[in-house]
Each structure stands twice: as C-alpha cells, then as structure tokens.
Amino acid sequence: MIPSSLALGAPVSAQDRSDVIDLVNRLNMAFDIWDLDTMLSLHTDDFTVHHPKGTAQGHDQMVARKESRCEDRGPSSGCGGLTYDLAGM
C-alpha cells in the first residue's frame, strides 16, 4: 500500500521536491559515469537495481556487477577511471 503522503496529487513541500530532484540527478550522474562509490552511498543496504542487463540487490551484488562488467575492459568502456575534458566539449 502506498502511504497517502506519496499518493498522486498529494502536497509536497518545495524543499522535499528540491531534495528528491537533487538525489535523482546525483544518482543519474553516478550511473552515467559508473561511479560505484557514489551509487552505493545513495542507496540503502537492501536496494534493488533493475537494468536491461540484469538485476542487482544490495551493495555486494552491485560491486560484483561492476567487477564482471568491467573485466578485461579499458577506461573507454565506461568502467571506472573515466575522466572528462569539459573544456574540449
């Protein structure tokens, strides 16, 4: 059952709305650059991530997913160690 405070159309304070938008944006950026430390810091221990390439439950599975995804790949594959030259964009 969804709490009434989360029901569609329920009032949300400007601060709560801003906090949620900030959290989602930080999480999206962490996934975009595969920043595992940030991803894990933004999740509770019992989270579940559903992805087209599989599901990960909790911190340990997320770490294992990154290790298997990034095995034998270089930095250009999106597996850690990424740097961005924003001046060159």
Backbone as ProteinMPNN parsed JSONL, in Angstrom:
{"seq_chain_A": "MIPSSLALGAPVSAQDRSDVIDLVNRLNMAFDIWDLDTMLSLHTDDFTVHHPKGTAQGHDQMVARKESRCEDRGPSSGCGGLTYDLAGM", "coords_chain_A": {"N_chain_A": [[0.838, -1.178, 0.0], [0.532, 2.19, -0.803], [1.744, 4.954, 0.98], [-0.345, 7.686, 2.045], [0.904, 10.129, 1.83], [2.442, 9.856, -0.396], [0.761, 9.624, -2.485], [-0.574, 10.238, -5.734], [-0.864, 13.599, -6.535], [-0.771, 14.432, -3.925], [0.154, 16.932, -1.545], [3.403, 18.371, -1.731], [6.245, 19.62, -0.206], [8.229, 22.457, -1.201], [10.919, 22.198, -0.503], [11.183, 19.392, -0.079], [10.616, 18.489, -2.671], [12.739, 19.661, -4.089], [14.905, 18.382, -2.816], [14.479, 15.693, -3.57], [14.706, 15.86, -6.379], [17.38, 16.664, -6.568], [18.658, 14.387, -5.455], [17.935, 12.357, -7.313], [19.138, 13.395, -9.633], [21.867, 13.34, -8.866], [22.197, 10.587, -8.543], [21.632, 9.669, -11.162], [23.794, 10.846, -12.557], [25.923, 9.514, -11.314], [25.427, 6.876, -12.191], [25.71, 7.313, -14.942], [28.467, 7.797, -15.241], [29.438, 5.615, -14.041], [30.185, 5.635, -11.302], [30.831, 3.949, -8.735], [31.193, 4.174, -5.925], [29.736, 6.515, -5.262], [27.2, 5.742, -6.201], [26.602, 3.621, -4.434], [26.625, 4.988, -2.005], [24.303, 6.436, -2.153], [22.256, 4.663, -1.859], [20.231, 2.49, 0.165], [21.151, -0.359, 2.213], [19.644, -2.518, 1.335], [18.773, -2.17, -1.305], [17.422, -2.56, -4.676], [18.417, -2.82, -7.985], [17.098, -2.624, -11.129], [17.928, -3.507, -14.326], [18.33, -3.471, -17.887], [20.26, -5.39, -18.461], [20.3, -7.064, -16.3], [19.703, -7.735, -12.759], [20.53, -6.299, -9.636], [20.932, -6.783, -6.208], [21.411, -5.062, -3.316], [24.544, -3.868, -1.874], [26.79, -5.637, -2.191], [26.164, -7.223, -4.473], [26.024, -5.214, -6.379], [28.662, -4.317, -6.473], [29.873, -6.694, -7.378], [28.639, -6.842, -9.861], [29.729, -4.62, -11.181], [32.413, -5.403, -11.212], [32.305, -7.718, -12.845], [31.292, -6.625, -15.185], [33.279, -4.894, -15.967], [35.521, -6.352, -16.35], [38.474, -7.051, -18.037], [38.287, -4.784, -19.67], [38.941, -1.54, -20.952], [39.396, 1.933, -19.851], [37.808, 3.398, -21.642], [35.491, 2.018, -21.94], [33.541, 2.682, -20.18], [33.967, 1.806, -17.667], [34.887, 2.67, -14.819], [37.635, 4.829, -13.807], [37.239, 6.947, -15.52], [37.706, 10.053, -17.136], [36.751, 13.369, -17.867], [37.062, 15.776, -20.342], [35.983, 18.67, -20.088], [36.49, 21.175, -21.12], [37.113, 20.652, -23.709], [34.756, 20.079, -24.939]], "CA_chain_A": [[0.0, 0.0, 0.0], [1.276, 3.441, -0.901], [1.337, 5.942, 2.001], [-1.125, 8.798, 1.479], [1.806, 11.244, 1.529], [3.056, 9.616, -1.705], [-0.297, 9.477, -3.473], [-0.569, 11.208, -6.822], [-1.571, 14.824, -6.196], [-0.568, 14.818, -2.529], [1.026, 18.105, -1.467], [4.83, 18.138, -1.478], [6.88, 20.911, 0.058], [9.25, 22.856, -2.175], [12.193, 21.634, -0.069], [11.172, 17.955, -0.379], [10.698, 18.352, -4.129], [14.11, 20.009, -4.458], [15.784, 17.32, -2.316], [14.301, 14.498, -4.404], [15.286, 16.146, -7.696], [18.828, 16.637, -6.384], [19.062, 12.997, -5.263], [17.797, 11.647, -8.59], [20.168, 13.901, -10.535], [23.174, 12.806, -8.438], [22.198, 9.161, -8.842], [21.756, 9.518, -12.619], [25.173, 11.164, -12.936], [26.778, 8.416, -10.842], [25.252, 5.76, -13.114], [26.256, 7.697, -16.253], [29.927, 7.656, -15.265], [29.688, 4.369, -13.311], [30.875, 5.978, -10.054], [30.252, 2.971, -7.822], [31.167, 4.682, -4.552], [28.602, 7.431, -5.135], [25.963, 4.962, -6.348], [26.343, 2.879, -3.202], [26.341, 5.92, -0.906], [22.957, 6.971, -2.339], [21.307, 3.568, -1.696], [20.211, 1.739, 1.414], [21.807, -1.659, 2.054], [18.754, -3.527, 0.753], [18.211, -1.682, -2.559], [17.428, -3.416, -5.862], [18.519, -2.099, -9.248], [16.644, -3.401, -12.279], [18.621, -2.995, -15.503], [18.105, -4.386, -19.009], [21.25, -6.469, -18.483], [20.243, -7.851, -15.078], [19.261, -7.138, -11.502], [21.486, -6.368, -8.528], [20.328, -6.487, -4.915], [22.365, -4.743, -2.264], [25.876, -3.354, -2.2], [27.698, -6.683, -2.66], [25.848, -7.592, -5.854], [26.364, -4.094, -7.246], [30.121, -4.374, -6.634], [30.153, -7.847, -8.247], [28.177, -6.485, -11.215], [30.721, -3.74, -11.786], [33.629, -6.176, -11.472], [32.102, -8.589, -14.006], [31.062, -5.773, -16.356], [34.48, -4.166, -16.331], [36.629, -7.283, -16.507], [39.169, -7.02, -19.333], [37.911, -3.618, -20.482], [39.698, -0.336, -20.649], [38.628, 3.074, -19.358], [36.866, 3.934, -22.621], [34.286, 1.2, -21.963], [32.6, 3.126, -19.159], [34.264, 1.034, -16.458], [35.8, 3.322, -13.887], [38.797, 5.531, -14.315], [36.883, 7.885, -16.573], [37.895, 11.481, -16.936], [36.065, 14.147, -18.891], [37.673, 17.047, -20.685], [34.843, 19.544, -20.377], [36.923, 22.308, -21.935], [37.189, 20.211, -25.094], [33.438, 19.719, -25.449]], "C_chain_A": [[0.882, 1.241, 0.0], [0.805, 4.39, 0.199], [0.618, 7.115, 1.351], [-0.237, 9.985, 1.125], [2.477, 11.082, 0.167], [2.029, 9.471, -2.817], [-0.203, 10.586, -4.519], [-1.412, 12.415, -6.43], [-1.432, 15.257, -4.752], [0.364, 16.021, -2.473], [2.458, 17.708, -1.09], [5.468, 19.505, -1.264], [7.939, 21.2, -1.008], [10.606, 22.254, -1.802], [12.264, 20.138, -0.362], [11.323, 17.721, -1.884], [12.129, 18.62, -4.596], [15.091, 18.912, -4.033], [15.696, 16.065, -3.173], [14.912, 14.706, -5.786], [16.806, 16.097, -7.627], [19.337, 15.203, -6.255], [19.013, 12.216, -6.576], [18.863, 12.107, -9.58], [21.548, 13.368, -10.17], [23.278, 11.317, -8.747], [22.345, 8.912, -10.345], [23.181, 9.802, -13.084], [26.117, 10.039, -12.517], [26.65, 7.201, -11.754], [25.853, 6.08, -14.48], [27.759, 7.482, -16.327], [30.396, 6.433, -14.482], [30.572, 4.625, -12.097], [30.263, 5.134, -8.94], [30.173, 3.485, -6.392], [29.98, 5.615, -4.328], [27.288, 6.683, -5.251], [25.62, 4.266, -5.042], [25.999, 3.811, -2.046], [24.918, 6.479, -0.979], [21.871, 5.904, -2.172], [21.349, 3.018, -0.278], [20.851, 0.378, 1.152], [20.951, -2.685, 1.322], [18.127, -3.093, -0.579], [18.237, -2.76, -3.639], [17.49, -2.518, -7.082], [18.08, -3.05, -10.347], [17.226, -2.736, -13.521], [18.354, -3.961, -16.653], [19.083, -5.568, -19.054], [21.284, -7.259, -17.179], [19.8, -7.041, -13.878], [20.358, -7.297, -10.466], [20.751, -5.972, -7.259], [21.423, -6.242, -3.901], [23.744, -4.369, -2.782], [26.785, -4.432, -2.787], [27.429, -7.079, -4.108], [26.187, -6.465, -6.823], [27.87, -4.068, -7.502], [30.478, -5.521, -7.569], [29.753, -7.552, -9.684], [29.203, -5.598, -11.904], [31.978, -4.539, -12.129], [33.461, -7.066, -12.693], [31.93, -7.775, -15.284], [32.37, -5.187, -16.87], [35.707, -5.064, -16.515], [37.184, -7.193, -17.927], [38.729, -5.878, -20.24], [38.739, -2.431, -20.048], [38.802, 0.788, -20.2], [37.607, 3.601, -20.35], [35.56, 3.143, -22.654], [33.235, 1.663, -20.963], [32.807, 2.407, -17.85], [35.305, 1.737, -15.624], [36.939, 4.047, -14.57], [38.482, 6.545, -15.406], [37.237, 9.305, -16.184], [37.216, 12.193, -18.103], [36.779, 15.457, -19.092], [36.561, 18.003, -21.088], [35.239, 20.739, -21.223], [36.94, 21.943, -23.409], [35.843, 19.865, -25.677], [32.838, 20.843, -26.237]], "O_chain_A": [[1.869, 1.311, 0.733], [-0.397, 4.615, 0.344], [0.94, 7.495, 0.225], [-0.568, 10.764, 0.231], [3.021, 12.045, -0.374], [2.39, 9.223, -3.967], [0.194, 11.714, -4.224], [-2.566, 12.256, -6.032], [-1.913, 16.326, -4.376], [1.284, 16.117, -3.285], [2.684, 16.836, -0.251], [5.254, 20.431, -2.046], [8.471, 20.283, -1.634], [11.363, 21.844, -2.682], [13.29, 19.654, -0.841], [12.079, 16.846, -2.307], [12.663, 17.872, -5.416], [15.994, 18.552, -4.789], [16.715, 15.442, -3.472], [15.571, 13.806, -6.307], [17.452, 15.552, -8.522], [20.336, 14.842, -6.877], [19.955, 11.495, -6.906], [19.434, 11.283, -10.295], [22.319, 12.986, -11.051], [24.333, 10.842, -9.167], [23.104, 8.033, -10.753], [23.717, 9.072, -13.918], [27.007, 9.656, -13.277], [27.653, 6.558, -12.064], [26.445, 5.205, -15.111], [28.275, 7.037, -17.352], [31.594, 6.234, -14.282], [31.57, 3.938, -11.882], [29.304, 5.545, -8.287], [29.174, 3.25, -5.712], [29.294, 5.513, -3.311], [26.356, 6.948, -4.493], [24.475, 4.315, -4.592], [25.175, 3.468, -1.198], [24.387, 6.945, 0.029], [20.688, 6.205, -2.327], [22.38, 3.077, 0.393], [21.068, 0.004, 0.0], [21.488, -3.63, 0.744], [17.063, -3.592, -0.947], [18.971, -3.743, -3.537], [16.716, -1.569, -7.205], [18.62, -4.148, -10.484], [17.036, -1.539, -13.739], [18.17, -5.155, -16.418], [18.77, -6.618, -19.616], [22.205, -8.048, -16.967], [19.556, -5.838, -13.965], [21.039, -8.322, -10.429], [20.042, -4.967, -7.224], [22.263, -7.108, -3.656], [24.058, -4.534, -3.96], [27.479, -4.182, -3.772], [28.367, -7.252, -4.886], [26.59, -6.72, -7.958], [28.303, -3.824, -8.628], [31.303, -5.345, -8.465], [30.44, -7.96, -10.62], [29.514, -5.8, -13.078], [32.544, -4.374, -13.209], [34.381, -7.166, -13.505], [32.376, -8.196, -16.351], [32.543, -5.006, -18.075], [36.8, -4.577, -16.803], [36.431, -7.253, -18.9], [38.795, -6.004, -21.463], [39.178, -2.346, -18.902], [37.581, 0.635, -20.165], [36.617, 4.204, -19.934], [34.613, 3.553, -23.326], [32.146, 1.091, -20.905], [31.915, 2.397, -17.002], [36.492, 1.425, -15.719], [37.168, 3.887, -15.769], [39.38, 6.958, -16.141], [37.079, 9.702, -15.03], [37.13, 11.649, -19.204], [37.071, 16.171, -18.132], [36.234, 18.135, -22.267], [34.414, 21.268, -21.969], [36.799, 22.814, -24.267], [35.777, 19.395, -26.813], [31.724, 20.715, -26.745]]}, "name": "protein", "num_of_chains": 1, "seq": "MIPSSLALGAPVSAQDRSDVIDLVNRLNMAFDIWDLDTMLSLHTDDFTVHHPKGTAQGHDQMVARKESRCEDRGPSSGCGGLTYDLAGM"}
